[in-house]
Amino acid sequence: MIGRLAGKLVLKAPPQLVLEVSGVGYEVEAPMSTFYRLPAVGESVALHTHLTIREDAHLLFGFATAPEKTLFRELIKLSGVGPKLALAVLSGVSVEDFWNLVRSGDAARLTKLPGIGKKTAERMVLELREKAGASDGPANLGSGQAAMPATPLAEARSALESLGYKAADAAKMTDAFTTDGLSTDQIIREALKRAVR
């Protein structure tokens, strides 16, 4: 996985840019929020990246900040939301404003973003509300820091989700460990053991 690129910016043509790293030009798609922060062509830049591999293409997406990348990854986990739509969301609203809209359940304002219909907006609110409202989740993504869950339980749930479990299933699997004082690794191990019983 390519997680970060640093090199010379050789082309800016929204939504695409080309970043030259050690003589190799990487085509990267980025939201407008990232384009606004890019330096002039010919200058150095570093981007957080996400690589998507499909049958017909390898697509690289770039972000000026870690919170943008984190939100992009949360969005593409949702049914019916692909990378293009996730870029449109990031282009239309700041990370902090997006999480505020989800926290307040404002699906109507989300439908004003390009490509977001009523059902998709409602799904975003429904599926991301828990994460947006949790003080140890992505709700503080506007701070410029990557969202890192603060408690072992939150970290374990996040890890289980990255393994492919739905948020609700990850929560069920770890409900028994809310007051045990276990480490993240211990919670994950125990949750996975219980899942295969």
Backbone as a chain_set.jsonl record, in Angstrom:
{"seq": "MIGRLAGKLVLKAPPQLVLEVSGVGYEVEAPMSTFYRLPAVGESVALHTHLTIREDAHLLFGFATAPEKTLFRELIKLSGVGPKLALAVLSGVSVEDFWNLVRSGDAARLTKLPGIGKKTAERMVLELREKAGASDGPANLGSGQAAMPATPLAEARSALESLGYKAADAAKMTDAFTTDGLSTDQIIREALKRAVR", "coords": {"N": [[0.845, -1.182, 0.0], [0.518, 2.221, -0.789], [1.116, 4.774, 1.254], [1.942, 7.382, 1.588], [3.24, 10.091, -0.261], [6.017, 11.987, -1.312], [7.321, 14.582, -3.136], [8.023, 16.311, -6.238], [5.704, 18.588, -7.493], [4.286, 18.286, -10.578], [2.13, 18.619, -12.255], [-1.036, 20.182, -12.231], [-4.303, 19.579, -12.537], [-7.258, 19.73, -11.774], [-9.579, 17.068, -11.199], [-7.111, 15.86, -11.001], [-3.6, 15.363, -10.31], [-0.077, 15.36, -10.849], [2.62, 13.87, -9.321], [6.009, 13.895, -9.008], [8.239, 11.508, -7.992], [11.355, 10.584, -7.211], [11.976, 10.395, -9.985], [9.768, 9.068, -10.993], [6.531, 9.551, -12.168], [3.627, 9.99, -10.45], [0.221, 9.606, -10.935], [-2.353, 11.21, -9.356], [-5.489, 11.462, -7.788], [-7.364, 14.025, -6.28], [-9.248, 15.754, -3.722], [-10.889, 19.002, -3.923], [-10.352, 20.415, -1.619], [-7.777, 19.663, -1.011], [-6.427, 20.557, -3.289], [-6.579, 23.324, -2.928], [-4.613, 23.749, -1.087], [-2.236, 23.141, -2.31], [1.133, 23.752, -3.419], [2.794, 25.861, -5.892], [3.235, 24.638, -9.272], [6.124, 22.668, -9.768], [7.188, 22.972, -7.291], [7.975, 21.407, -4.086], [6.016, 18.863, -2.477], [4.099, 17.027, -0.061], [1.935, 14.306, 0.269], [-0.754, 12.591, 1.874], [-1.785, 9.348, 1.086], [-4.104, 7.099, -0.562], [-4.491, 3.938, -1.889], [-6.389, 2.401, -4.333], [-7.287, -0.658, -5.659], [-8.479, -2.006, -8.558], [-10.026, -4.263, -10.945], [-9.543, -3.188, -13.463], [-7.871, -1.017, -13.046], [-5.371, 0.758, -11.095], [-5.816, 3.014, -8.663], [-4.798, 6.06, -7.318], [-5.249, 8.109, -4.578], [-4.953, 11.34, -3.232], [-4.271, 13.389, -0.32], [-4.206, 16.417, 1.524], [-4.198, 16.473, 4.276], [-4.139, 14.229, 7.119], [-6.678, 13.837, 8.419], [-8.462, 14.247, 6.251], [-7.88, 12.05, 4.618], [-8.613, 9.989, 6.358], [-11.39, 10.442, 6.639], [-12.167, 10.049, 3.969], [-11.646, 7.292, 3.74], [-13.51, 6.314, 5.588], [-15.874, 7.039, 4.298], [-15.829, 5.558, 1.854], [-16.299, 3.034, 2.768], [-18.972, 2.85, 3.054], [-22.03, 1.561, 1.755], [-22.767, 2.084, -1.617], [-21.223, 4.344, -1.861], [-18.572, 5.398, -3.575], [-15.068, 5.971, -4.468], [-15.058, 8.324, -6.14], [-17.376, 9.713, -5.38], [-16.793, 10.097, -2.693], [-14.615, 11.846, -2.937], [-15.982, 14.015, -3.979], [-17.569, 14.739, -1.799], [-15.582, 15.55, 0.037], [-14.638, 17.681, -1.402], [-16.718, 19.418, -1.27], [-17.287, 20.1, 1.373], [-15.798, 20.856, 4.541], [-13.776, 18.666, 6.576], [-14.325, 18.839, 9.33], [-16.815, 20.188, 9.279], [-18.358, 18.27, 7.934], [-18.456, 16.133, 9.835], [-19.793, 17.473, 11.858], [-22.306, 17.87, 10.652], [-23.155, 15.211, 10.408], [-23.192, 14.454, 13.11], [-25.245, 16.106, 14.031], [-27.309, 15.053, 12.64], [-28.124, 16.089, 10.209], [-29.247, 15.389, 7.464], [-30.48, 16.632, 5.341], [-28.893, 18.88, 4.667], [-26.641, 17.539, 3.844], [-27.498, 16.495, 1.433], [-27.119, 18.561, -0.29], [-24.599, 18.432, -1.187], [-22.577, 17.574, -4.03], [-23.824, 14.867, -5.938], [-24.944, 13.498, -3.79], [-27.75, 11.953, -2.758], [-31.009, 11.784, -1.145], [-31.324, 9.249, 0.141], [-28.672, 8.319, 0.307], [-27.535, 10.322, 1.896], [-28.986, 9.956, 4.273], [-28.115, 7.4, 4.913], [-25.417, 7.914, 5.408], [-25.595, 9.508, 7.722], [-26.849, 7.692, 9.493], [-25.054, 5.456, 9.55], [-22.597, 6.582, 10.239], [-22.951, 8.102, 12.456], [-22.439, 7.22, 15.12], [-19.65, 7.116, 15.148], [-19.074, 9.767, 14.619], [-20.067, 11.032, 16.86], [-18.62, 10.062, 18.97], [-16.207, 10.828, 21.397], [-13.716, 9.787, 21.166], [-13.455, 9.084, 18.567], [-13.62, 9.696, 14.979], [-14.706, 12.263, 15.249], [-13.149, 14.405, 15.987], [-11.699, 15.096, 13.778], [-11.161, 17.471, 12.476], [-8.997, 18.683, 13.54], [-6.518, 18.511, 12.398], [-4.93, 16.429, 13.021], [-4.354, 12.909, 12.723], [-7.085, 10.708, 13.199], [-7.085, 8.956, 16.087], [-8.206, 6.396, 17.985], [-8.788, 6.744, 21.48], [-9.07, 4.954, 23.624], [-8.36, 1.547, 24.658], [-10.524, -0.137, 24.06], [-11.929, 1.287, 22.042], [-9.916, 1.368, 20.128], [-9.666, -1.363, 19.602], [-12.185, -1.951, 18.522], [-12.065, -0.364, 16.225], [-9.963, -1.653, 14.902], [-11.127, -4.171, 14.434], [-13.128, -3.417, 12.665], [-11.542, -2.629, 10.516], [-10.717, -5.091, 9.767], [-12.871, -6.002, 8.475], [-15.284, -6.413, 9.775], [-18.599, -5.251, 10.495], [-19.509, -2.1, 12.003], [-21.466, -2.348, 14.016], [-21.306, -5.095, 14.573], [-18.673, -5.291, 15.472], [-18.898, -3.804, 17.792], [-20.696, -5.411, 19.286], [-19.112, -7.7, 19.571], [-17.208, -6.802, 21.323], [-18.458, -5.841, 23.558], [-18.417, -7.05, 26.104], [-16.056, -6.268, 27.224], [-15.921, -3.734, 28.305], [-15.22, -2.756, 30.848], [-12.97, -4.073, 31.688], [-10.226, -3.424, 31.69], [-8.35, -4.358, 29.875], [-5.702, -4.711, 27.402], [-5.5, -3.342, 24.054], [-4.708, -5.354, 22.201], [-5.328, -7.667, 23.665], [-8.121, -7.456, 23.901], [-8.887, -7.633, 21.205], [-7.954, -10.221, 20.557], [-9.508, -11.837, 22.321], [-12.097, -11.145, 21.451], [-12.089, -12.119, 18.814], [-11.727, -14.826, 19.324], [-14.155, -15.437, 20.58], [-15.855, -14.917, 18.473], [-15.511, -17.032, 16.716], [-16.499, -19.198, 18.045]], "CA": [[0.0, 0.0, 0.0], [1.247, 3.488, -0.819], [0.443, 5.588, 2.264], [2.374, 8.771, 1.553], [4.167, 10.434, -1.339], [6.648, 13.305, -1.208], [8.104, 14.839, -4.336], [7.804, 17.583, -6.933], [4.421, 18.718, -8.168], [4.566, 18.598, -11.982], [0.9, 18.943, -12.979], [-2.267, 20.392, -11.463], [-5.459, 19.634, -13.432], [-8.298, 19.128, -10.931], [-9.195, 16.524, -9.895], [-5.855, 15.107, -11.06], [-2.303, 16.01, -10.229], [1.028, 14.413, -11.037], [3.683, 14.089, -8.356], [7.223, 13.165, -9.411], [8.994, 11.004, -6.85], [12.543, 9.853, -7.681], [11.902, 10.166, -11.419], [8.519, 8.407, -11.37], [5.384, 10.442, -12.046], [2.426, 9.331, -9.924], [-1.049, 10.288, -11.156], [-3.093, 11.189, -8.1], [-6.73, 12.227, -7.765], [-7.473, 14.686, -4.98], [-10.398, 16.653, -3.569], [-10.557, 20.415, -4.048], [-9.788, 20.869, -0.346], [-6.335, 19.449, -1.121], [-5.909, 21.448, -4.329], [-6.445, 24.68, -2.387], [-3.397, 23.819, -0.258], [-1.051, 22.759, -3.076], [2.031, 24.834, -3.841], [2.875, 26.057, -7.341], [3.882, 23.565, -10.039], [7.576, 22.735, -9.668], [7.586, 22.97, -5.883], [7.856, 20.131, -3.365], [4.793, 18.653, -1.715], [3.897, 15.683, 0.498], [0.504, 13.985, 0.372], [-1.221, 11.314, 2.429], [-2.411, 8.692, -0.06], [-4.872, 5.857, -0.44], [-4.448, 3.201, -3.143], [-7.513, 1.515, -4.611], [-6.951, -1.578, -6.746], [-9.632, -2.618, -9.216], [-9.628, -5.149, -12.042], [-9.095, -2.435, -14.633], [-7.015, 0.137, -12.738], [-4.866, 1.063, -9.767], [-6.105, 4.432, -8.507], [-4.143, 6.649, -6.159], [-5.938, 9.318, -4.131], [-4.064, 12.104, -2.358], [-4.913, 14.292, 0.618], [-3.279, 17.332, 2.189], [-4.157, 16.185, 5.712], [-4.538, 12.889, 7.546], [-8.13, 13.745, 8.63], [-9.135, 14.083, 4.95], [-7.695, 10.655, 4.214], [-9.415, 9.155, 7.262], [-12.797, 10.592, 6.264], [-12.305, 9.373, 2.676], [-11.724, 5.854, 3.997], [-14.8, 6.039, 6.241], [-16.933, 7.192, 3.297], [-15.851, 4.486, 0.85], [-16.797, 1.805, 3.406], [-20.431, 2.871, 3.007], [-22.662, 1.019, 0.557], [-23.186, 3.095, -2.581], [-20.293, 5.481, -1.894], [-17.277, 5.031, -4.127], [-14.035, 6.995, -4.342], [-15.42, 9.582, -6.802], [-18.354, 10.406, -4.539], [-16.083, 10.519, -1.484], [-13.863, 13.051, -3.304], [-16.96, 15.1, -4.13], [-17.934, 15.167, -0.451], [-14.449, 16.297, 0.578], [-14.516, 18.925, -2.164], [-17.853, 20.291, -0.986], [-17.434, 20.449, 2.783], [-14.596, 20.535, 5.314], [-13.88, 17.457, 7.4], [-14.996, 19.201, 10.581], [-18.222, 20.467, 8.988], [-19.032, 17.001, 7.623], [-18.744, 15.413, 11.068], [-20.833, 18.238, 12.569], [-23.589, 17.564, 10.0], [-23.523, 13.837, 10.771], [-23.533, 14.47, 14.536], [-26.542, 16.756, 14.229], [-28.317, 14.325, 11.867], [-28.608, 17.007, 9.174], [-29.189, 14.739, 6.15], [-30.937, 17.587, 4.318], [-27.749, 19.676, 4.205], [-25.725, 16.645, 3.129], [-27.985, 16.306, 0.057], [-26.672, 19.694, -1.109], [-23.288, 18.084, -1.737], [-22.75, 16.957, -5.349], [-23.941, 13.413, -6.03], [-25.533, 12.912, -2.592], [-29.208, 11.967, -2.72], [-31.607, 11.671, 0.187], [-31.032, 7.941, 0.755], [-27.239, 8.262, 0.632], [-27.318, 11.22, 3.042], [-29.533, 9.299, 5.462], [-27.225, 6.279, 5.236], [-24.217, 8.495, 6.02], [-25.926, 9.902, 9.09], [-27.141, 6.492, 10.261], [-23.906, 4.567, 9.725], [-21.417, 7.274, 10.764], [-23.31, 8.927, 13.617], [-21.733, 6.752, 16.321], [-18.253, 7.539, 15.043], [-19.021, 11.231, 14.668], [-20.398, 11.508, 18.191], [-17.705, 9.546, 19.981], [-15.097, 11.749, 21.638], [-12.467, 9.12, 20.809], [-13.544, 8.668, 17.175], [-13.289, 10.701, 13.987], [-15.37, 13.545, 15.445], [-12.175, 15.477, 16.123], [-10.84, 15.062, 12.602], [-10.84, 18.795, 11.971], [-7.885, 19.227, 14.292], [-5.261, 18.41, 11.664], [-4.251, 15.213, 13.422], [-5.063, 11.693, 12.342], [-7.959, 10.242, 14.274], [-6.598, 7.755, 16.737], [-9.051, 6.138, 19.135], [-8.037, 6.974, 22.707], [-9.14, 3.849, 24.574], [-8.113, 0.219, 24.069], [-11.781, -0.663, 23.515], [-12.181, 1.968, 20.772], [-8.89, 0.897, 19.189], [-10.009, -2.739, 19.232], [-13.332, -1.885, 17.61], [-11.573, 0.171, 14.956], [-9.179, -2.721, 14.265], [-12.061, -5.19, 13.951], [-13.765, -2.86, 11.465], [-10.589, -2.678, 9.411], [-10.652, -6.494, 9.351], [-14.047, -6.292, 7.667], [-16.509, -6.507, 10.567], [-19.41, -4.04, 10.539], [-19.357, -1.387, 13.277], [-22.375, -2.936, 15.006], [-20.771, -6.407, 14.959], [-17.463, -5.048, 16.273], [-19.358, -3.361, 19.114], [-21.233, -6.593, 19.975], [-18.013, -8.608, 19.894], [-16.357, -6.244, 22.382], [-19.283, -5.312, 24.652], [-18.065, -7.652, 27.397], [-14.752, -5.793, 27.686], [-15.979, -2.29, 28.559], [-14.63, -2.351, 32.142], [-11.98, -5.082, 32.087], [-8.865, -2.915, 31.77], [-7.471, -5.136, 29.0], [-5.039, -3.961, 26.333], [-6.14, -3.453, 22.741], [-4.422, -6.681, 21.649], [-6.075, -8.679, 24.412], [-9.538, -7.342, 23.535], [-9.036, -8.164, 19.84], [-7.78, -11.669, 20.618], [-10.68, -12.428, 22.97], [-13.258, -10.936, 20.589], [-11.982, -13.035, 17.683], [-11.974, -16.181, 19.839], [-15.603, -15.572, 20.794], [-16.549, -14.855, 17.176], [-15.432, -18.323, 16.017], [-17.123, -20.247, 18.858]], "C": [[0.886, 1.239, 0.0], [0.511, 4.436, 0.122], [0.802, 7.051, 2.24], [3.331, 8.953, 0.388], [4.727, 11.831, -1.09], [7.523, 13.494, -2.435], [7.768, 16.185, -4.938], [6.469, 17.546, -7.667], [4.678, 19.129, -9.618], [3.316, 18.924, -12.792], [-0.246, 19.119, -12.007], [-3.397, 20.559, -12.468], [-6.623, 18.977, -12.699], [-9.267, 18.258, -11.712], [-7.878, 15.758, -9.901], [-4.643, 15.993, -10.863], [-1.256, 14.931, -10.479], [2.145, 14.834, -10.101], [4.88, 13.242, -8.776], [8.031, 12.814, -8.173], [10.129, 10.142, -7.39], [12.437, 9.467, -9.153], [10.647, 9.468, -11.905], [7.367, 9.377, -11.143], [4.15, 9.672, -11.614], [1.207, 10.192, -10.235], [-1.881, 10.107, -9.901], [-4.376, 11.999, -8.277], [-6.898, 12.781, -6.363], [-8.721, 15.552, -4.919], [-9.943, 18.107, -3.693], [-9.96, 20.962, -2.755], [-8.27, 20.685, -0.328], [-5.731, 20.388, -2.16], [-5.699, 22.866, -3.812], [-5.155, 24.851, -1.595], [-2.113, 23.517, -1.037], [-0.179, 23.97, -3.398], [1.999, 24.972, -5.363], [3.544, 24.845, -8.002], [5.389, 23.774, -9.982], [8.082, 22.725, -8.235], [7.359, 21.607, -5.246], [6.562, 20.08, -2.573], [4.77, 17.218, -1.196], [2.4, 15.475, 0.668], [0.301, 12.653, 1.079], [-1.986, 10.641, 1.291], [-3.169, 7.43, 0.311], [-4.877, 5.206, -1.818], [-5.654, 2.277, -3.236], [-7.152, 0.649, -5.801], [-8.234, -2.209, -7.266], [-9.121, -3.524, -10.328], [-8.985, -4.371, -13.174], [-8.15, -1.282, -14.324], [-6.514, 0.107, -11.304], [-5.024, 2.575, -9.627], [-5.489, 4.939, -7.212], [-4.845, 7.966, -5.833], [-5.043, 10.023, -3.119], [-4.805, 13.134, -1.528], [-3.87, 15.147, 1.32], [-3.135, 17.006, 3.663], [-4.594, 14.746, 5.999], [-6.044, 12.799, 7.826], [-8.913, 13.601, 7.327], [-9.045, 12.632, 4.495], [-8.56, 9.724, 5.067], [-10.893, 9.231, 6.904], [-13.07, 9.906, 4.929], [-12.48, 7.87, 2.889], [-13.022, 5.461, 4.699], [-15.924, 6.072, 5.204], [-16.983, 6.015, 2.326], [-16.232, 3.131, 1.44], [-18.315, 1.706, 3.282], [-20.942, 2.295, 1.692], [-23.11, 2.161, -0.348], [-22.287, 4.314, -2.653], [-18.94, 4.984, -2.381], [-16.284, 6.174, -3.982], [-14.412, 8.341, -4.977], [-16.392, 10.387, -5.944], [-17.697, 10.901, -3.249], [-15.245, 11.769, -1.755], [-14.795, 14.244, -3.433], [-17.38, 15.638, -2.769], [-16.82, 16.03, 0.137], [-14.235, 17.621, -0.145], [-15.589, 19.933, -1.772], [-17.983, 20.754, 0.446], [-16.141, 20.08, 3.512], [-14.842, 19.288, 6.152], [-14.676, 17.749, 8.676], [-16.485, 19.454, 10.355], [-18.998, 19.189, 8.662], [-19.416, 16.275, 8.904], [-19.791, 16.145, 11.908], [-22.217, 17.953, 11.987], [-24.069, 16.162, 10.379], [-23.954, 13.786, 12.231], [-24.921, 15.054, 14.773], [-27.661, 16.071, 13.446], [-28.893, 15.136, 10.725], [-28.445, 16.409, 7.769], [-29.584, 15.702, 5.041], [-29.781, 18.429, 3.787], [-26.741, 18.812, 3.461], [-26.179, 16.445, 1.679], [-27.59, 17.466, -0.855], [-25.277, 19.461, -1.687], [-23.489, 17.384, -3.076], [-22.802, 15.436, -5.291], [-24.583, 12.736, -4.838], [-27.052, 13.073, -2.636], [-29.699, 11.766, -1.301], [-31.233, 10.363, 0.878], [-29.563, 7.835, 1.164], [-26.939, 9.13, 1.84], [-27.814, 10.581, 4.326], [-28.656, 8.131, 5.896], [-25.95, 6.788, 5.912], [-24.474, 8.845, 7.482], [-26.099, 8.668, 9.967], [-25.88, 5.687, 10.58], [-22.686, 5.248, 10.352], [-21.692, 8.053, 12.041], [-22.55, 8.515, 14.871], [-20.28, 7.215, 16.305], [-18.129, 9.052, 15.17], [-19.253, 11.751, 16.074], [-19.434, 11.064, 19.266], [-16.53, 10.487, 20.151], [-13.759, 11.129, 21.263], [-12.476, 8.632, 19.369], [-13.215, 9.798, 16.245], [-13.956, 12.047, 14.182], [-14.377, 14.679, 15.543], [-11.221, 15.519, 14.938], [-10.492, 16.425, 12.064], [-9.589, 19.367, 12.593], [-6.57, 19.204, 13.536], [-4.462, 17.188, 12.067], [-5.043, 14.014, 12.938], [-5.912, 11.251, 13.517], [-7.411, 8.941, 14.834], [-7.478, 7.509, 17.955], [-8.232, 6.162, 20.418], [-8.026, 5.771, 23.648], [-8.827, 2.522, 23.891], [-9.371, -0.369, 23.438], [-12.076, -0.036, 22.153], [-11.177, 1.523, 19.714], [-9.21, -0.512, 18.696], [-11.168, -2.761, 18.25], [-12.911, -1.381, 16.237], [-10.783, -0.899, 14.186], [-10.091, -3.805, 13.695], [-12.791, -4.705, 12.69], [-12.816, -2.91, 10.283], [-10.363, -4.109, 8.927], [-11.89, -6.916, 8.56], [-15.345, -6.461, 8.436], [-17.271, -5.184, 10.5], [-19.272, -3.427, 11.921], [-20.235, -2.005, 14.368], [-21.861, -4.286, 15.493], [-19.531, -6.254, 15.834], [-17.844, -4.616, 17.684], [-19.887, -4.542, 19.924], [-20.104, -7.509, 20.449], [-17.193, -8.121, 21.09], [-17.141, -5.703, 23.571], [-18.861, -5.825, 26.028], [-16.797, -7.058, 27.994], [-14.75, -4.317, 28.074], [-15.297, -1.878, 29.86], [-13.504, -3.278, 32.584], [-10.548, -4.568, 32.23], [-7.871, -3.707, 30.938], [-6.804, -4.227, 27.977], [-5.807, -4.16, 25.023], [-5.948, -4.853, 22.164], [-5.224, -7.779, 22.35], [-7.555, -8.656, 24.04], [-9.764, -7.945, 22.153], [-8.955, -9.688, 19.853], [-9.016, -12.356, 21.192], [-11.927, -12.305, 22.096], [-13.246, -11.9, 19.413], [-12.203, -14.487, 18.122], [-13.47, -16.423, 20.001], [-16.362, -15.625, 19.473], [-16.555, -16.207, 16.473], [-16.015, -19.468, 16.836], [-18.455, -20.628, 18.331]], "O": [[1.889, 1.293, 0.712], [-0.604, 4.86, -0.182], [0.08, 7.882, 2.79], [4.135, 8.07, 0.089], [3.996, 12.744, -0.704], [8.37, 12.653, -2.735], [7.29, 17.088, -4.25], [6.157, 16.586, -8.372], [5.226, 20.203, -9.867], [3.422, 19.451, -13.9], [-0.422, 18.328, -11.081], [-3.453, 21.564, -13.177], [-6.949, 17.818, -12.955], [-9.735, 18.66, -12.778], [-7.552, 15.08, -8.926], [-4.641, 17.18, -11.188], [-1.527, 13.739, -10.336], [2.564, 15.992, -10.084], [4.778, 12.02, -8.887], [8.451, 13.685, -7.412], [9.882, 9.081, -7.964], [12.77, 8.343, -9.527], [10.472, 9.289, -13.11], [7.237, 9.956, -10.065], [3.679, 8.794, -12.337], [1.152, 11.361, -9.852], [-2.09, 8.985, -9.439], [-4.353, 13.091, -8.846], [-6.613, 12.102, -5.377], [-9.199, 16.031, -5.947], [-8.754, 18.403, -3.581], [-9.143, 21.882, -2.796], [-7.557, 21.466, 0.303], [-4.657, 20.951, -1.946], [-4.748, 23.537, -4.212], [-4.657, 25.967, -1.448], [-1.019, 23.625, -0.484], [-0.683, 25.07, -3.62], [1.249, 24.265, -6.036], [4.316, 24.125, -7.369], [5.879, 24.894, -10.126], [9.266, 22.495, -7.991], [6.648, 20.762, -5.79], [6.074, 21.091, -2.069], [5.343, 16.314, -1.805], [1.688, 16.357, 1.15], [1.078, 11.714, 0.906], [-2.76, 11.303, 0.6], [-2.917, 6.793, 1.334], [-5.228, 5.85, -2.807], [-5.91, 1.474, -2.337], [-6.753, 1.165, -6.845], [-8.974, -2.857, -6.526], [-7.924, -3.549, -10.617], [-8.01, -4.821, -13.775], [-7.669, -0.625, -15.247], [-7.136, -0.481, -10.419], [-4.428, 3.333, -10.392], [-5.638, 4.329, -6.153], [-5.012, 8.825, -6.699], [-4.447, 9.382, -2.253], [-5.821, 13.684, -1.951], [-2.789, 14.671, 1.667], [-2.075, 17.231, 4.247], [-5.323, 14.135, 5.217], [-6.649, 11.778, 7.502], [-9.928, 12.905, 7.298], [-10.033, 12.058, 4.037], [-9.164, 8.784, 4.551], [-11.578, 8.208, 6.868], [-14.1, 9.249, 4.774], [-13.36, 7.251, 2.289], [-13.571, 4.392, 4.434], [-16.82, 5.229, 5.23], [-18.066, 5.525, 2.008], [-16.466, 2.179, 0.696], [-18.883, 0.619, 3.39], [-20.348, 2.521, 0.637], [-23.762, 3.1, 0.11], [-22.557, 5.231, -3.428], [-18.25, 4.242, -1.682], [-16.618, 7.225, -3.436], [-14.113, 9.391, -4.408], [-16.243, 11.601, -5.8], [-18.006, 11.992, -2.77], [-15.168, 12.657, -0.906], [-14.442, 15.358, -3.042], [-17.533, 16.847, -2.597], [-17.078, 17.108, 0.67], [-13.71, 18.572, 0.434], [-15.405, 21.141, -1.917], [-18.714, 21.705, 0.721], [-15.471, 19.113, 3.149], [-15.987, 18.909, 6.401], [-15.58, 16.999, 9.045], [-17.322, 18.998, 11.134], [-20.152, 19.04, 9.063], [-20.56, 15.846, 9.057], [-20.589, 15.508, 12.595], [-23.188, 17.81, 12.73], [-25.254, 15.957, 10.641], [-24.958, 13.155, 12.563], [-25.679, 14.562, 15.609], [-28.825, 16.451, 13.566], [-30.029, 14.903, 10.311], [-27.612, 16.864, 6.985], [-29.079, 15.602, 3.923], [-29.696, 18.669, 2.582], [-26.061, 19.29, 2.552], [-25.348, 16.248, 0.793], [-27.717, 17.358, -2.075], [-24.829, 20.198, -2.565], [-24.476, 16.668, -3.247], [-21.946, 14.795, -4.681], [-24.758, 11.518, -4.852], [-27.571, 14.187, -2.56], [-28.909, 11.599, -0.373], [-30.868, 10.359, 2.053], [-29.248, 7.323, 2.238], [-26.175, 8.728, 2.717], [-27.143, 10.652, 5.356], [-28.47, 7.893, 7.089], [-25.458, 6.182, 6.864], [-23.676, 8.522, 8.363], [-25.551, 8.608, 11.068], [-25.659, 5.287, 11.723], [-21.834, 4.575, 10.932], [-20.77, 8.603, 12.644], [-22.066, 9.374, 15.608], [-19.748, 7.653, 17.325], [-17.176, 9.553, 15.767], [-18.708, 12.788, 16.452], [-19.424, 11.627, 20.361], [-15.918, 10.903, 19.168], [-12.776, 11.843, 21.062], [-11.607, 7.853, 18.976], [-12.592, 10.775, 16.661], [-13.785, 12.922, 13.333], [-14.716, 15.816, 15.216], [-10.068, 15.929, 15.077], [-9.58, 16.527, 11.244], [-9.156, 20.451, 12.201], [-5.596, 19.813, 13.98], [-3.402, 16.937, 11.494], [-6.259, 14.092, 12.762], [-5.521, 11.395, 14.675], [-7.294, 7.946, 14.119], [-7.498, 8.331, 18.871], [-7.108, 5.659, 20.448], [-7.066, 5.588, 24.396], [-9.007, 2.389, 22.68], [-9.296, -1.025, 22.399], [-12.433, -0.744, 21.211], [-11.533, 1.325, 18.552], [-9.044, -0.817, 17.515], [-11.143, -3.497, 17.264], [-13.347, -1.906, 15.212], [-10.922, -1.029, 12.97], [-9.851, -4.302, 12.594], [-13.039, -5.482, 11.769], [-13.236, -3.203, 9.163], [-9.88, -4.324, 7.815], [-11.959, -8.031, 8.043], [-16.402, -6.634, 7.83], [-16.659, -4.116, 10.453], [-18.96, -4.119, 12.89], [-19.796, -2.165, 15.507], [-21.96, -4.598, 16.68], [-19.351, -6.985, 16.808], [-17.199, -5.009, 18.655], [-19.574, -4.673, 21.107], [-20.129, -8.024, 21.566], [-16.562, -8.918, 21.784], [-16.547, -5.159, 24.502], [-18.945, -5.091, 27.012], [-16.489, -7.317, 29.157], [-13.684, -3.708, 28.163], [-14.833, -0.742, 29.965], [-13.124, -3.263, 33.755], [-9.728, -5.243, 32.853], [-6.681, -3.733, 31.252], [-7.272, -3.119, 27.715], [-6.656, -5.044, 24.915], [-6.903, -5.47, 21.693], [-5.733, -8.699, 21.709], [-8.175, -9.708, 23.881], [-10.726, -8.685, 21.95], [-9.779, -10.366, 19.239], [-9.513, -13.331, 20.629], [-12.722, -13.241, 22.006], [-14.29, -12.443, 19.051], [-12.79, -15.281, 17.387], [-13.989, -17.469, 19.613], [-17.389, -16.295, 19.366], [-17.481, -16.512, 15.722], [-16.026, -20.607, 16.368], [-19.117, -21.497, 18.897]]}, "num_chains": 1, "name": "protein.A"}
